[in-house]
């Protein structure tokens, strides 16, 4: 009996080695909550501390919003785009994501500027501590950062296993930059996690209703 135990343990070990890549690639990654404070440097390198407990799951409006339109957005000048994706595809993914939010509330219109150093919403890529891969700041701080150190981005219609869809992430983080918090509905764009190899490029009715509530005339 004693002689069989090492063989059994070896079998379990080999099984874990075989399954490990599939476990990793089918997991979920957190989309960062936007901090309510501004760092001392205020630049692309200042991502802020992890803040996953910032908001309650049932509190979806930050009560911070834009009041002057159009809201401008653009990429920091001189930023290094992530490897594996074309710059024009990155820009298109963001344009499409902003268009989805505009369609929900037409008065919340956007205008892309190049470069975007002085835009209302400034977009950049920088190293963000794993497992998070994006952060968006509430108005009027207007900054959106995505990871370029450990994330394999995809702009394809069907991301491969182990890749994160750029447009889905942009849609989520833009939601923060226009004033939305996380949702507790897994189907919502504003849900705090996104699975590898999946897309979430369409707003749910909950996302739309929350945005309309935030930008309604009665919202203080």
C-alpha positions in Angstrom: 0.0 0.0 0.0 2.8 2.4 1.0 4.5 1.8 -2.3 1.4 2.9 -4.3 1.1 6.4 -2.7 3.9 8.1 -4.6 2.5 6.8 -7.9 -0.9 8.2 -7.0 0.6 11.5 -6.1 2.6 11.6 -9.3 -0.6 10.9 -11.3 -2.4 13.8 -9.6 0.6 16.1 -10.2 0.7 15.2 -13.9 -3.1 15.7 -14.2 -2.7 19.2 -12.7 0.1 20.0 -15.1 -2.2 19.1 -18.1 -5.2 21.0 -16.8 -3.4 24.1 -15.5 -3.3 26.1 -18.8 -7.0 25.6 -19.3 -7.8 26.7 -15.8 -5.8 29.9 -16.2 -7.2 30.8 -19.7 -10.8 30.2 -18.7 -10.7 32.4 -15.6 -11.9 36.0 -15.1 -9.9 39.1 -14.6 -11.0 42.2 -12.6 -11.8 45.5 -14.2 -10.5 48.1 -11.8 -12.8 50.5 -9.9 -11.9 54.1 -10.4 -10.4 55.8 -7.3 -12.1 58.8 -5.9 -8.8 60.6 -5.4 -6.1 61.9 -7.6 -2.5 60.9 -7.3 0.3 63.2 -6.5 1.8 63.1 -10.0 -1.5 62.9 -12.0 0.1 61.4 -15.0 -0.1 58.1 -17.0 2.2 56.3 -14.5 -0.1 57.1 -11.6 -2.6 54.3 -11.6 -3.5 54.4 -8.0 -3.8 51.7 -5.3 -6.1 48.6 -5.8 -9.6 49.7 -4.9 -11.9 46.8 -5.5 -14.0 47.6 -2.3 -14.6 51.2 -3.2 -18.2 50.8 -4.2 -21.3 48.8 -3.0 -22.7 46.4 -5.6 -26.1 48.1 -5.6 -24.7 51.6 -6.0 -24.3 52.1 -9.7 -24.2 55.9 -10.0 -21.2 57.9 -8.7 -23.1 61.2 -8.9 -20.1 62.6 -10.8 -20.8 63.5 -14.4 -19.9 65.8 -17.2 -21.9 69.0 -17.7 -20.2 70.5 -20.7 -20.5 68.8 -24.2 -19.1 67.5 -26.3 -16.9 65.5 -24.0 -13.5 65.2 -25.7 -11.3 62.1 -25.6 -7.9 61.2 -27.1 -4.7 59.2 -26.6 -1.7 60.6 -24.7 1.0 61.8 -27.2 4.0 59.5 -27.4 2.4 56.5 -25.7 3.5 53.0 -26.6 0.6 51.0 -28.0 0.4 47.4 -26.8 2.1 44.7 -28.9 0.0 42.5 -31.1 -2.7 45.0 -32.1 -2.6 47.7 -34.7 -2.9 51.4 -33.6 -5.8 52.0 -36.0 -7.6 49.0 -34.6 -7.1 50.4 -31.1 -8.5 53.8 -32.1 -11.5 52.1 -33.8 -12.3 50.0 -30.8 -12.5 53.1 -28.6 -14.5 55.1 -31.2 -17.0 52.3 -31.4 -17.2 52.0 -27.6 -17.8 55.8 -27.2 -20.5 55.6 -29.9 -22.3 52.9 -27.9 -22.6 55.2 -24.8 -23.6 58.2 -27.0 -26.4 56.2 -28.6 -27.8 55.6 -25.1 -27.9 59.3 -24.2 -27.6 61.4 -27.3 -26.8 64.6 -25.4 -23.7 62.9 -24.0 -21.8 63.4 -27.3 -18.1 62.8 -27.7 -15.3 64.2 -29.9 -11.9 62.6 -30.4 -8.9 64.8 -30.3 -5.4 63.9 -31.4 -3.2 64.2 -29.4 -5.4 63.9 -26.4 -3.2 65.4 -23.7 -5.7 68.1 -23.0 -8.8 66.1 -23.6 -11.5 65.6 -21.0 -10.9 61.9 -21.1 -7.2 61.0 -21.6 -6.4 57.5 -22.7 -3.1 55.7 -22.2 -1.4 52.3 -21.8 0.9 51.6 -18.9 1.8 48.8 -16.5 -1.1 47.9 -14.2 -0.6 45.3 -11.5 -2.1 41.9 -12.3 -4.8 40.6 -12.2 -6.3 44.0 -13.1 -5.9 45.4 -16.6 -7.8 48.7 -16.7 -8.7 51.7 -14.7 -11.1 54.6 -15.4 -11.4 57.7 -13.3 -14.7 59.5 -12.5 -15.4 63.0 -13.9 -13.9 65.5 -13.9 -10.5 63.7 -13.6 -11.0 62.1 -16.9 -8.3 59.5 -17.3 -8.5 55.9 -18.7 -5.5 53.6 -18.5 -5.1 50.0 -19.8 -2.3 47.6 -19.1 0.5 47.0 -21.5 2.7 44.7 -19.3 0.8 41.4 -18.8 -2.4 41.6 -20.9 -2.8 40.1 -24.4 -5.3 42.4 -26.1 -7.5 41.5 -29.0 -9.4 43.6 -31.5 -10.8 40.6 -33.3 -14.4 39.7 -33.3 -13.6 36.5 -31.6 -10.7 36.8 -29.1 -8.6 33.8 -28.6 -8.4 31.9 -25.3 -6.1 33.9 -23.0 -6.9 37.2 -24.8 -8.9 40.2 -23.4 -11.2 42.0 -25.8 -10.1 45.6 -26.1 -13.5 47.1 -27.0 -15.3 45.3 -24.2 -12.8 46.7 -21.7 -12.9 50.2 -23.3 -16.7 50.2 -23.0 -16.5 49.3 -19.3 -13.8 51.8 -18.4 -15.5 54.6 -20.4 -18.5 53.9 -18.2 -16.5 54.9 -15.2 -15.1 58.0 -16.9 -18.6 59.2 -17.5 -19.8 58.5 -14.0 -21.0 54.9 -13.6 -19.9 52.5 -10.9 -19.9 48.7 -11.0 -23.1 46.7 -11.6 -24.1 43.5 -9.8 -25.6 42.1 -13.0 -23.2 39.6 -14.7 -24.6 40.5 -18.1 -24.0 44.2 -17.6 -21.1 46.0 -19.3 -20.3 47.5 -15.9 -20.0 44.2 -14.1 -16.5 44.1 -12.5 -15.1 41.0 -14.2 -14.6 39.9 -17.8 -13.8 36.4 -18.9 -10.8 35.7 -21.2 -11.7 35.0 -24.8 -15.2 36.6 -24.5 -16.8 39.8 -25.7 -19.2 42.2 -24.0 -19.7 45.0 -26.6 -23.4 45.8 -26.2 -25.0 47.8 -23.4 -27.7 46.1 -21.4 -30.9 47.9 -20.6 -29.6 48.3 -17.0 -26.5 50.0 -18.3 -28.6 52.4 -20.4 -31.1 53.1 -17.6 -28.3 53.9 -15.2 -26.7 56.3 -17.6 -30.0 58.0 -18.4 -30.6 58.4 -14.6 -27.2 60.0 -14.1 -27.7 62.4 -17.0 -31.4 63.2 -16.4 -32.3 66.9 -15.7 -33.2 65.9 -12.1 -29.8 64.5 -11.2 -28.0 66.9 -8.9 
